[in-house]
Amino acid sequence: MPVTPEEVRAAYRLILGREPENEAVVAAHAAGARDLAALRATFLNAPEFCHANAREILRFMTGWAATRRHGPVETECSAEDLARLFAHVRRVWSRLGEVEPHFSVVSHAAYKPEHIAATMPAFLATGRAEAEMLAAELAGHGLPAAGWAHCIELGCGVGRVTRHLAGFADRVTGLDVSAPHLDLARAHLAAEGVRNVTLARIEDPADLALPECDLLYSRIVLQHNPPPVMLFLLRRMLAALRPGGVAVVQLPVFLEGYRFVLAEYLAGMDAIDDQELHALPQAVVFAAIAAAGCEVLACYRDNSLARITQVSNRFVLRRPHRAP
């Protein structure tokens, strides 16, 4: 849709923090921007904005997060404690799958149970948009968006992205801890006529060995698990990659004020009955990638978390081909 002069003035006020120089520049921006997204990009990339916000933009690139307030983050635990943590996550997410499955996947009030009948098309469109972003991301690394032999989605939820990943690979496996979410995913995939997806529930971590795959995707999933579970799942995902296989994984690496002490968490765990937000320190993530023999194609901050003091990174990883 064409951009209006009032929208241009709003961009000046909200992004640059000032009024436009004159009506001529307003008219020029209105005529030159094909839509609001293009207008926003123009203002966010303007030298004036970058200069005024250089400190805010650069602080995460210069170790800012490491200097801010945070507590200890324990990432290892015994097999027994890992099983307790898994059981807790499964209990919470199974309940969420029963009472607010779509809102638990995309936490927008429009997707609460009382609204989802009317907003289901918009909800499903978020899955299509994610798949399109993944396709563009793969293309940016010279990788195909289709023709993979086997794709795994960890944390498939109700299947909103899974349905589109079905076009990326001959075979797709969707994994989740919540049976109610998986039931809805099965119904959605059946309604869409998708036949190359297998859904399975993650049960006991002691028995969790992901099948080998060529493409692996996980977003807004690991962040809801305590750090020892996040690290355990990350290791299992990397181990599943075949030579030449690619993983695209999102997880928070820094939350200001965050701490995780296993004994403290276990003591109060049974009282928790809703979504949680956790972080896995980036140094731990890189160590796990190196230990798995994988390489980092890209690592960048994504938009999964809204607050400036919460850093969520998206990792594009690959297991190199074996030497001949």
CORLIN-V774235 format. One record per run of one state. SS is the DSSP state (H for helix, E for strand, L for the rest). FROM is the first residue (numbers start at 1). LEN is the number of residues. If there is no record, write none. Layout:
ss->SS from->FROM len->LEN
ss->SS from->FROM len->LEN
This chain:
ss->L from->1 len->4
ss->H from->5 len->12
ss->L from->17 len->6
ss->H from->23 len->10
ss->L from->33 len->3
ss->H from->36 len->9
ss->L from->45 len->2
ss->H from->47 len->6
ss->L from->53 len->1
ss->H from->54 len->8
ss->L from->62 len->2
ss->H from->64 len->4
ss->L from->68 len->5
ss->E from->73 len->1
ss->L from->74 len->5
ss->H from->79 len->21
ss->L from->100 len->1
ss->H from->101 len->5
ss->L from->106 len->3
ss->H from->109 len->3
ss->L from->112 len->4
ss->H from->116 len->25
ss->L from->141 len->7
ss->E from->148 len->7
ss->L from->155 len->7
ss->H from->162 len->4
ss->L from->166 len->3
ss->E from->169 len->8
ss->L from->177 len->2
ss->H from->179 len->13
ss->L from->192 len->5
ss->E from->197 len->5
ss->L from->202 len->3
ss->H from->205 len->3
ss->L from->208 len->5
ss->E from->213 len->6
ss->L from->219 len->3
ss->H from->222 len->3
ss->L from->225 len->2
ss->H from->227 len->14
ss->E from->241 len->15
ss->L from->256 len->4
ss->E from->260 len->1
ss->L from->261 len->1
ss->H from->262 len->10
ss->L from->272 len->10
ss->H from->282 len->10
ss->L from->292 len->2
ss->E from->294 len->8
ss->L from->302 len->8
ss->E from->310 len->10
ss->L from->320 len->5
